[in-house]
Amino acid sequence: MSSEEVELLKKLYPIKTSKEIAQMLNRTRDSVKAKIKRLQTLDRQIKTHPAVSNSNQLIAPINYSIIPELDVDLRDELIKKIQQNIFQKNVYKSKHHRKNESEVAVLVLSDIHFGSVNKVYSPKTQKEEITYNNVIRQQELCLLRNSIFQIYDLLSKSYNFSELYVFLLGDIITNDRIFKGQIWEIETPYGIQIWDAVRDLSYLFNELKTHFRKINVVSITGNHGRSLPDTYEEPIENNFEYQLYKILEVVFKNDPQVNMIIPKTRFYSVNILGHSYFLHHGDAMRGTTLNYLVKSAKDLLTSVLVDLPRGYDLYVIGHFHKAHLLDLNESSTLMINGSFIRRDNYSFKIYKQYTKPVQWFFGINKKRSITWHFKLDFDSRTKIKI
């Protein structure tokens, strides 16, 4: 019998009779009965062998009968080596409730698209379905807050959270003038989008203050915030998202818990607990396949890292509306954030598949640039009162 047939036999017997199994495997009944008898004999050898008969043994039993007939001394030496348990010499001591080391949490927010409307065909109703608008966005922000607090309650038993970083990576607003046909995909003009974003993000940060003593908001502009179609034809101050961030800076000017960091460049890096993080919206990268995105990221970073040969520990971008975590090399990782839009038409054009509303939430300590990470999936079909 093949190994696949033997595994199937183990699962079927004694639920099925030898006759039924023989019919399923297209084998003779005698061959099936012989194999069952052989497996039962091997099982008894394992259970009665003195090396594995100890009831306190924590590892799965080893069938020493499979060792060929070797010289007795050589065989005993081989069995002795197999029995060596490295974990007994390296006992793990639980660190639960030892909250001495500081842990920094990071929330990545991008591609919220205030003011956007997304409509897709619904096979169930045979009509267009609205999967994103202003009301759905507010529901998702509430679900986002709930997810963060649930994770905090879970991890705070083991980690001492000193502060929270929020990486705002652009396309917070949708704008209404930079793409042809965009007028059919918006619910409010960019002026209203900015003030809706000021309101909702202010309330979100105030909610997060109840769990984190300090919040650092690093604010990167995206391509949707620009006032001209060509990204490179205008200074960063002309970007509407830059104005949004400056308004938030005024809102929290006298709040010692919130620190707004607003670079005057499309690229920025931060150092957290000795680890380096490179931030960018991601629109400077081209490509749709994962391999091409990795290549594009390496090409981009080669051009901007002239003065930093070692590179960064983590490169964080948005723009592509689909969450990924990809290794660039043995020491650097590329984190691509998702969006807020369920069944996003933009993602369908790129990937030929719809995506879920997902944002990254991860932790940092002195030893690791990422200690834990969660994809926050806040599908608005979960009911939230607005």
C-alpha positions as CSV (number, residue, x, y, z in Angstrom):
1,M,0.0,0.0,0.0
2,S,1.1,3.6,-0.6
3,S,1.6,5.9,2.3
4,E,-1.6,7.8,1.4
5,E,-3.6,4.6,1.5
6,V,-2.1,3.6,4.9
7,E,-3.0,7.0,6.4
8,L,-6.6,6.6,5.0
9,L,-6.7,3.1,6.5
10,K,-5.7,4.5,9.9
11,K,-8.6,7.0,9.8
12,L,-11.2,4.5,8.5
13,Y,-10.5,1.5,10.8
14,P,-12.4,0.5,13.0
15,I,-15.1,2.9,11.8
16,K,-15.4,0.9,8.6
17,T,-15.0,-2.9,8.2
18,S,-12.1,-4.4,6.4
19,K,-14.5,-5.4,3.5
20,E,-15.7,-1.8,3.2
21,I,-12.2,-0.4,3.3
22,A,-11.0,-2.9,0.7
23,Q,-13.8,-1.7,-1.7
24,M,-12.9,2.0,-1.1
25,L,-9.1,1.4,-1.7
26,N,-9.7,-1.1,-4.6
27,R,-7.7,-3.7,-2.7
28,T,-8.4,-7.3,-1.7
29,R,-9.9,-7.9,1.7
30,D,-6.9,-10.1,2.7
31,S,-4.4,-7.4,1.9
32,V,-6.3,-4.9,4.0
33,K,-6.6,-7.3,6.9
34,A,-2.9,-8.1,6.7
35,K,-2.0,-4.4,6.9
36,I,-4.4,-3.8,9.8
37,K,-2.7,-6.7,11.7
38,R,0.7,-5.3,11.0
39,L,-0.3,-1.8,12.2
40,Q,-1.7,-3.3,15.4
41,T,1.5,-5.2,16.0
42,L,3.6,-2.1,15.6
43,D,1.3,-0.2,18.0
44,R,1.8,-2.8,20.7
45,Q,5.6,-2.7,20.2
46,I,5.6,1.0,20.8
47,K,3.4,0.9,23.9
48,T,5.4,-2.0,25.6
49,H,8.9,-0.7,24.8
50,P,10.6,0.3,28.1
51,A,12.0,3.5,26.6
52,V,8.5,4.9,25.9
53,S,6.3,3.1,28.5
54,N,6.7,6.0,31.0
55,S,3.2,7.5,31.5
56,N,4.7,10.9,32.3
57,Q,6.4,11.2,28.9
58,L,5.3,14.5,27.3
59,I,6.5,13.8,23.7
60,A,4.8,11.5,21.2
61,P,6.1,7.9,21.5
62,I,8.9,6.8,19.1
63,N,8.7,3.4,17.5
64,Y,12.2,2.1,18.1
65,S,11.4,-1.1,16.2
66,I,12.0,0.7,13.0
67,I,15.7,1.0,13.8
68,P,17.5,-1.6,11.7
69,E,19.2,-4.6,13.3
70,L,22.6,-3.0,14.1
71,D,25.4,-3.8,16.5
72,V,23.9,-3.8,20.0
73,D,26.2,-1.1,21.3
74,L,25.6,1.1,18.3
75,R,21.9,0.6,18.5
76,D,21.8,1.5,22.2
77,E,23.8,4.6,21.5
78,L,21.4,5.6,18.7
79,I,18.4,5.1,21.0
80,K,20.1,7.2,23.7
81,K,20.6,10.1,21.3
82,I,17.0,9.9,20.2
83,Q,15.9,10.1,23.8
84,Q,17.8,13.4,24.5
85,N,15.2,16.1,25.1
86,I,16.7,19.6,24.6
87,F,13.7,21.2,26.2
88,Q,14.3,19.5,29.6
89,K,17.6,21.4,29.8
90,N,16.0,24.7,28.7
91,V,12.9,25.1,30.7
92,Y,10.8,28.2,29.8
93,K,9.9,30.4,32.7
94,S,6.7,32.2,32.2
95,K,6.9,36.1,32.2
96,H,3.2,36.7,32.7
97,H,2.5,39.5,35.1
98,R,6.2,40.7,34.9
99,K,5.6,44.1,33.5
100,N,9.0,45.6,33.8
101,E,9.9,46.2,30.2
102,S,8.1,48.9,28.2
103,E,6.1,48.0,25.2
104,V,5.1,50.5,22.5
105,A,1.9,49.9,20.5
106,V,1.6,51.1,16.9
107,L,-1.6,51.7,15.0
108,V,-1.3,52.2,11.2
109,L,-4.1,54.3,9.7
110,S,-4.3,54.9,6.0
111,D,-6.7,55.0,3.0
112,I,-9.7,55.9,5.1
113,H,-11.1,58.0,2.2
114,F,-13.4,60.4,4.0
115,G,-16.2,61.4,1.6
116,S,-15.9,58.4,-0.6
117,V,-18.7,56.2,-1.8
118,N,-18.1,52.6,-3.1
119,K,-20.8,50.7,-5.0
120,V,-20.6,47.2,-6.2
121,Y,-22.9,44.7,-7.8
122,S,-24.7,42.3,-5.4
123,P,-25.6,38.9,-6.8
124,K,-28.1,38.4,-4.0
125,T,-30.2,41.5,-4.7
126,Q,-29.3,41.9,-8.4
127,K,-28.7,45.6,-7.6
128,E,-25.9,48.0,-6.7
129,E,-24.8,47.7,-3.1
130,I,-23.2,50.6,-1.2
131,T,-20.2,49.1,0.8
132,Y,-18.7,52.4,1.9
133,N,-19.9,55.9,2.7
134,N,-19.8,58.4,5.6
135,V,-22.1,56.3,7.9
136,I,-20.2,53.1,7.2
137,R,-16.9,54.9,7.9
138,Q,-18.1,56.0,11.3
139,Q,-19.3,52.5,12.1
140,E,-15.8,51.1,11.2
141,L,-14.0,53.7,13.3
142,C,-16.1,52.5,16.3
143,L,-15.2,48.9,15.5
144,L,-11.6,49.9,15.1
145,R,-11.6,51.5,18.6
146,N,-13.3,48.4,20.0
147,S,-10.7,46.0,18.5
148,I,-7.8,48.1,19.9
149,F,-9.3,48.1,23.4
150,Q,-10.0,44.3,23.3
151,I,-6.4,43.6,22.3
152,Y,-5.1,46.0,24.9
153,D,-7.2,44.2,27.6
154,L,-5.7,40.9,26.5
155,L,-2.0,42.0,26.2
156,S,-1.8,44.5,29.1
157,K,-1.7,41.6,31.5
158,S,1.8,40.9,30.2
159,Y,3.0,44.1,28.7
160,N,3.6,47.6,30.2
161,F,2.3,49.9,27.4
162,S,4.3,53.1,27.7
163,E,2.8,54.9,24.7
164,L,1.0,54.5,21.3
165,Y,2.3,55.6,17.9
166,V,-0.2,56.3,15.2
167,F,1.2,56.2,11.7
168,L,-1.2,58.3,9.6
169,L,0.0,57.3,6.1
170,G,-2.2,59.4,3.8
171,D,-5.4,59.2,1.7
172,I,-7.3,60.1,4.8
173,I,-9.5,62.2,2.6
174,T,-10.7,61.4,-1.0
175,N,-10.6,64.8,-2.5
176,D,-12.9,65.6,-5.5
177,R,-10.8,66.9,-8.3
178,I,-7.7,64.9,-9.1
179,F,-9.1,61.9,-11.0
180,K,-11.3,61.8,-14.0
181,G,-14.8,60.7,-13.2
182,Q,-14.2,61.0,-9.4
183,I,-17.3,63.1,-9.0
184,W,-19.4,59.9,-9.2
185,E,-17.4,58.3,-6.3
186,I,-17.8,61.0,-3.6
187,E,-20.5,62.0,-1.1
188,T,-19.0,65.3,0.1
189,P,-16.6,67.9,-1.3
190,Y,-13.0,68.0,0.0
191,G,-13.7,71.0,2.3
192,I,-16.3,69.0,4.2
193,Q,-14.1,65.9,4.1
194,I,-11.3,67.8,6.0
195,W,-13.6,68.9,8.8
196,D,-15.3,65.5,9.0
197,A,-11.8,64.0,9.4
198,V,-10.8,66.6,12.1
199,R,-14.0,65.7,14.1
200,D,-13.7,61.9,13.9
201,L,-9.9,61.6,14.3
202,S,-10.0,64.1,17.3
203,Y,-12.7,61.9,19.0
204,L,-10.7,58.7,18.1
205,F,-7.5,60.1,19.7
206,N,-9.4,61.2,22.8
207,E,-10.8,57.6,23.1
208,L,-7.3,56.2,22.8
209,K,-6.0,58.5,25.5
210,T,-8.1,56.5,28.0
211,H,-5.8,53.5,27.5
212,F,-2.4,55.1,26.5
213,R,-0.5,57.7,28.5
214,K,1.1,59.2,25.4
215,I,0.1,59.3,21.8
216,N,2.5,60.3,19.0
217,V,0.8,60.9,15.6
218,V,3.2,60.8,12.7
219,S,1.3,62.3,9.7
220,I,2.2,61.5,6.1
221,T,0.3,63.0,3.2
222,G,-1.1,60.8,0.4
223,N,-1.7,61.2,-3.3
224,H,-5.5,61.9,-2.8
225,G,-4.8,65.0,-0.8
226,R,-2.8,66.8,-3.5
227,S,-4.3,69.9,-5.2
228,L,-2.9,69.0,-8.6
229,P,-2.9,65.8,-10.6
230,D,0.9,65.6,-10.7
231,T,2.3,64.7,-7.2
232,Y,5.7,66.4,-7.8
233,E,4.5,69.7,-9.1
234,E,3.5,71.2,-5.8
235,P,5.1,71.7,-2.3
236,I,3.9,69.5,0.5
237,E,2.1,72.4,2.1
238,N,-0.3,72.5,-0.8
239,N,-1.6,69.0,0.0
240,F,-5.0,69.2,1.7
241,E,-4.1,66.5,4.1
242,Y,-1.2,68.7,5.3
243,Q,-3.9,71.3,6.2
244,L,-5.9,68.6,8.0
245,Y,-2.9,67.6,10.1
246,K,-2.1,71.2,11.0
247,I,-5.7,71.7,12.2
248,L,-5.3,68.6,14.4
249,E,-2.1,70.1,15.7
250,V,-4.0,73.2,16.8
251,V,-6.8,71.0,18.4
252,F,-4.2,69.2,20.6
253,K,-1.8,72.1,21.1
254,N,-2.4,72.2,24.8
255,D,-2.9,68.5,25.3
256,P,0.3,66.9,26.8
257,Q,-0.9,63.4,25.9
258,V,-1.0,64.0,22.1
259,N,2.0,64.9,20.1
260,M,1.4,65.7,16.4
261,I,4.5,65.1,14.2
262,I,3.9,66.7,10.7
263,P,6.9,66.3,8.3
264,K,7.4,68.6,5.3
265,T,8.3,65.7,3.1
266,R,6.6,62.7,1.6
267,F,9.1,60.4,3.3
268,Y,9.8,60.2,7.0
269,S,11.5,57.9,9.5
270,V,11.2,57.4,13.2
271,N,13.2,55.6,15.8
272,I,11.3,53.7,18.5
273,L,13.1,51.8,21.3
274,G,16.2,51.6,19.1
275,H,14.4,50.3,16.0
276,S,14.0,52.3,12.8
277,Y,10.8,52.7,10.8
278,F,10.5,54.2,7.3
279,L,7.1,55.7,6.5
280,H,5.6,56.7,3.1
281,H,2.2,56.6,1.6
282,G,3.3,54.2,-1.1
283,D,2.2,55.9,-4.3
284,A,5.9,56.2,-5.4
285,M,5.9,52.4,-5.8
286,R,4.6,50.7,-8.9
287,G,3.4,47.2,-9.5
288,T,0.5,44.9,-8.5
289,T,2.1,41.5,-7.9
290,L,3.8,40.8,-4.5
291,N,7.1,40.1,-6.2
292,Y,7.0,43.3,-8.2
293,L,6.0,45.3,-5.0
294,V,9.0,43.9,-3.2
295,K,11.3,44.8,-6.1
296,S,9.8,48.3,-6.4
297,A,10.3,48.8,-2.6
298,K,13.9,47.8,-2.9
299,D,14.5,50.1,-5.9
300,L,12.9,53.0,-4.1
301,L,14.7,52.4,-0.9
302,T,18.1,52.1,-2.7
303,S,17.6,55.6,-4.0
304,V,16.6,57.2,-0.6
305,L,19.0,55.3,1.7
306,V,22.2,56.7,0.4
307,D,23.2,57.8,3.9
308,L,21.9,54.8,5.7
309,P,23.5,51.6,4.3
310,R,22.0,49.3,7.0
311,G,18.5,50.3,6.0
312,Y,15.5,50.3,8.3
313,D,13.9,47.5,10.3
314,L,10.4,48.1,9.0
315,Y,9.1,49.9,5.9
316,V,5.4,50.9,6.3
317,I,3.2,52.1,3.5
318,G,-0.4,52.3,2.5
319,H,-1.9,53.1,-0.9
320,F,-2.5,49.5,-2.2
321,H,-5.6,48.9,-0.1
322,K,-4.5,45.3,0.7
323,A,-2.7,44.3,3.8
324,H,0.6,42.3,3.5
325,L,3.7,41.6,5.6
326,L,6.7,40.8,3.3
327,D,10.4,40.1,3.9
328,L,12.7,42.4,1.9
329,N,15.9,40.7,3.3
330,E,17.1,39.0,6.4
331,S,16.8,42.2,8.5
332,S,14.0,44.3,6.9
333,T,10.3,43.8,6.4
334,L,7.8,45.6,4.3
335,M,4.3,46.3,5.9
336,I,1.6,47.3,3.5
337,N,-1.6,48.6,5.1
338,G,-5.1,47.9,4.0
339,S,-8.0,50.4,3.6
340,F,-11.4,51.1,5.2
341,I,-13.4,50.1,2.1
342,R,-15.1,46.7,1.8
343,R,-15.2,45.2,-1.7
344,D,-13.2,48.1,-2.9
345,N,-13.4,48.8,-6.7
346,Y,-9.9,50.2,-6.7
347,S,-8.5,47.0,-5.3
348,F,-10.5,44.9,-7.8
349,K,-9.0,46.8,-10.7
350,I,-5.5,46.1,-9.3
351,Y,-5.7,42.6,-7.9
352,K,-8.8,41.3,-9.7
353,Q,-10.3,40.5,-6.3
354,Y,-12.2,42.4,-3.6
355,T,-10.5,43.1,-0.3
356,K,-11.7,43.5,3.4
357,P,-11.4,46.7,5.5
358,V,-8.2,46.0,7.4
359,Q,-5.5,48.1,9.3
360,W,-2.4,47.0,11.1
361,F,-1.8,47.1,14.9
362,F,1.5,45.9,16.3
363,G,3.9,46.1,19.2
364,I,7.6,47.0,19.7
365,N,10.0,46.4,22.5
366,K,13.8,46.9,22.9
367,K,14.6,43.4,21.6
368,R,12.3,43.3,18.6
369,S,11.0,45.7,15.9
370,I,7.7,43.8,15.9
371,T,6.8,41.7,18.9
372,W,3.2,41.0,18.0
373,H,0.8,42.1,15.2
374,F,-2.8,42.0,14.4
375,K,-4.8,42.7,11.2
376,L,-7.7,44.7,12.5
377,D,-10.7,43.5,10.4
378,F,-13.6,45.8,11.1
379,D,-16.3,44.8,8.6
380,S,-19.2,47.3,9.1
381,R,-21.8,44.6,8.7
382,T,-21.3,44.1,12.5
383,K,-24.0,46.4,13.9
384,I,-22.9,49.6,15.6
385,K,-25.3,52.4,16.5
386,I,-24.4,55.8,15.0
